[in-house]
Amino acid sequence: MTHKQVYDVVIIGGGPAGLATAYLCHKHDLSYLVLESGKAVFQGIANTYPQGKLVYASKPKDAPEPFLVDELRPPDKPVTVESYLQYVQHFVQHEKLEVHTEVAFEDVRDERDQLVVITDKGQFKARKVVLAFGSSIPRELSVYGDAKMVAKNLEDPGKYVGVRTLVIGGGNTAADVVIAILKAKREVNDTQPVYWAHQSEKFDVNTETARRLGEEILLGGNIRLLPGATPRIGEVDDEGVDRLVIRINEFKQMDGIEVYHAMSFPMKHVIACIGSQGPVPIFDKLGIQTISCTAGVCKVAREGDRLVLLSSGFESTRKGVYVVGGAISPSYMKICEGSIQEEKHPNLIYTAVNDAYRVVEEIKDKLGK
Ligand SMILES: Cc1cc2nc3c(=O)[nH]c(=O)nc-3n(C[C@H](O)[C@H](O)[C@H](O)COP(=O)(O)OP(=O)(O)OC[C@H]3O[C@@H](n4cnc5c(N)ncnc54)[C@H](O)[C@@H]3O)c2cc1C
């Protein structure tokens, strides 16, 4: 479906950078729309901050400016992430900011004098596109067929009560998801197990997480470990249910035939916590130029890191496409008066919000508003 309206600005990501951009567009009468893949705004923060974490209004030491969008500044006396999120929700409602949630950005296409933003829920037209999707993009399961229905984080452990659940991933995040589901099941005497699968033979969690997991098991948590298990196929069964097939062991015979055991779970009972990646693969897909750091040239980035190339107004090498916030941290390549230099860009709410201010000033100018 293609939406008819042509927005001045379509913003990808409803985190601090995206919402600050939206708020400034709103204040300056630019038509805009935020597309956020999560269930709510600030999903990136909700997914990555530990429960009860305090949010600091941190500012880099050498930064001369205040928060240029004061409305999104965390309070000086730090509050928990939960209350900051609640405050932001109210702010979005109060200002009636235009946000579409559960819409995942996929691509941008040029069409005459406008850009077409392609998402999993249709296409949106824009004069300018601001990419504010943060620094950590969840990895996709690489299986034959499609595994898009597999959850990448735990929204409500209660959803898995009464069903056999599969958690994939070998680190602390996966362990935390396993613990939360075991606890939810235990509290209502649900004996259906949680299967915990990891590609490698060894799980890798820190002592504190291991302690909490151990406690949950001793209190009656029903867990089945599947080390050395590999997700293989996404398929639809006879009843139309999307399922994920995971091999739990395999034997390669001399005659070249493989014998294996596999388990098949409805995808809606699977959560894959397989880490995240930086935004470089997305820049590649969009044809946005990046520059590889060579030894001695970069101060922040390491040799081989690829930094996105941006104008001083955060425009990428794709005309009309801007990149702000965590997506360009910890540093990017800035084109400045004919030369290119590495620019530090600390991954902070402050930086994200102040980028938004600059980008909207630039877009206002370019659109003659
Ligand atoms: C554990 C932790 C603690 C931190 N504590 C602090 C602190 O105390 N103070 C501070 O200033 N900073 C802190 N930071 C850093 C701060 O959270 C980031 O700098 C800030 O969130 C960056 O904002 P952003 O809008 O660029 O990205 P994000 O906050 O990551 O927002 C990006 C949004 O885009 C969405 N998105 C991603 N991909 C797509 C897609 N394809 N389509 C649509 N939407 C998409 C995401 O769901 C997300 O909501 C912390 C970071 C972490 C991980």
PDBQT file of the ligand as one rigid body, heavy atoms in Angstrom, charges set to zero:
ROOT
HETATM    1  C1  LIG A 401      22.392   0.354  28.899  1.00  0.00    +0.000 C 
HETATM    2  C2  LIG A 401      22.481   1.759  28.359  1.00  0.00    +0.000 A 
HETATM    3  C3  LIG A 401      22.444   2.829  29.225  1.00  0.00    +0.000 A 
HETATM    4  C4  LIG A 401      22.518   4.156  28.738  1.00  0.00    +0.000 A 
HETATM    5  N1  LIG A 401      22.422   5.199  29.609  1.00  0.00    +0.000 NA
HETATM    6  C5  LIG A 401      22.436   6.470  29.165  1.00  0.00    +0.000 A 
HETATM    7  C6  LIG A 401      22.277   7.598  30.044  1.00  0.00    +0.000 A 
HETATM    8  O1  LIG A 401      22.115   7.426  31.271  1.00  0.00    +0.000 OA
HETATM    9  N2  LIG A 401      22.301   8.856  29.510  1.00  0.00    +0.000 N 
HETATM   10  C7  LIG A 401      22.476   9.083  28.162  1.00  0.00    +0.000 A 
HETATM   11  O2  LIG A 401      22.489  10.255  27.734  1.00  0.00    +0.000 OA
HETATM   12  N3  LIG A 401      22.615   8.040  27.298  1.00  0.00    +0.000 NA
HETATM   13  C8  LIG A 401      22.595   6.749  27.766  1.00  0.00    +0.000 A 
HETATM   14  N4  LIG A 401      22.718   5.706  26.871  1.00  0.00    +0.000 N 
HETATM   15  C9  LIG A 401      22.825   6.010  25.424  1.00  0.00    +0.000 C 
HETATM   16  C10 LIG A 401      21.481   6.471  24.825  1.00  0.00    +0.000 C 
HETATM   17  O3  LIG A 401      20.440   5.583  25.187  1.00  0.00    +0.000 OA
HETATM   18  C11 LIG A 401      21.586   6.563  23.314  1.00  0.00    +0.000 C 
HETATM   19  O4  LIG A 401      22.596   7.482  22.984  1.00  0.00    +0.000 OA
HETATM   20  C12 LIG A 401      20.278   7.059  22.673  1.00  0.00    +0.000 C 
HETATM   21  O5  LIG A 401      19.225   6.162  22.960  1.00  0.00    +0.000 OA
HETATM   22  C13 LIG A 401      20.437   7.197  21.161  1.00  0.00    +0.000 C 
HETATM   23  O6  LIG A 401      19.227   7.672  20.648  1.00  0.00    +0.000 OA
HETATM   24  P1  LIG A 401      18.742   7.337  19.158  1.00  0.00    +0.000 P 
HETATM   25  O7  LIG A 401      17.406   7.963  19.012  1.00  0.00    +0.000 OA
HETATM   26  O8  LIG A 401      19.800   7.690  18.209  1.00  0.00    +0.000 OA
HETATM   27  O9  LIG A 401      18.652   5.729  19.108  1.00  0.00    +0.000 OA
HETATM   28  P2  LIG A 401      17.709   4.694  19.894  1.00  0.00    +0.000 P 
HETATM   29  O10 LIG A 401      17.397   5.176  21.254  1.00  0.00    +0.000 OA
HETATM   30  O11 LIG A 401      18.381   3.387  19.731  1.00  0.00    +0.000 OA
HETATM   31  O12 LIG A 401      16.347   4.714  19.061  1.00  0.00    +0.000 OA
HETATM   32  C14 LIG A 401      16.245   4.156  17.788  1.00  0.00    +0.000 C 
HETATM   33  C15 LIG A 401      14.813   3.696  17.564  1.00  0.00    +0.000 C 
HETATM   34  O13 LIG A 401      14.690   3.237  16.202  1.00  0.00    +0.000 OA
HETATM   35  C16 LIG A 401      13.923   2.062  16.165  1.00  0.00    +0.000 C 
HETATM   36  N5  LIG A 401      14.306   1.306  14.965  1.00  0.00    +0.000 N 
HETATM   37  C17 LIG A 401      15.433   0.573  14.754  1.00  0.00    +0.000 A 
HETATM   38  N6  LIG A 401      15.414   0.016  13.545  1.00  0.00    +0.000 NA
HETATM   39  C18 LIG A 401      14.260   0.410  12.962  1.00  0.00    +0.000 A 
HETATM   40  C19 LIG A 401      13.653   0.145  11.700  1.00  0.00    +0.000 A 
HETATM   41  N7  LIG A 401      14.245  -0.634  10.777  1.00  0.00    +0.000 N 
HETATM   42  N8  LIG A 401      12.446   0.709  11.427  1.00  0.00    +0.000 NA
HETATM   43  C20 LIG A 401      11.827   1.502  12.331  1.00  0.00    +0.000 A 
HETATM   44  N9  LIG A 401      12.359   1.785  13.541  1.00  0.00    +0.000 NA
HETATM   45  C21 LIG A 401      13.548   1.242  13.856  1.00  0.00    +0.000 A 
HETATM   46  C22 LIG A 401      14.265   1.360  17.474  1.00  0.00    +0.000 C 
HETATM   47  O14 LIG A 401      13.227   0.483  17.863  1.00  0.00    +0.000 OA
HETATM   48  C23 LIG A 401      14.424   2.517  18.457  1.00  0.00    +0.000 C 
HETATM   49  O15 LIG A 401      13.240   2.843  19.152  1.00  0.00    +0.000 OA
HETATM   50  C24 LIG A 401      22.669   4.389  27.346  1.00  0.00    +0.000 A 
HETATM   51  C25 LIG A 401      22.708   3.307  26.461  1.00  0.00    +0.000 A 
HETATM   52  C26 LIG A 401      22.627   2.000  26.955  1.00  0.00    +0.000 A 
HETATM   53  C27 LIG A 401      22.666   0.842  25.995  1.00  0.00    +0.000 C 
ENDROOT
TORSDOF 0
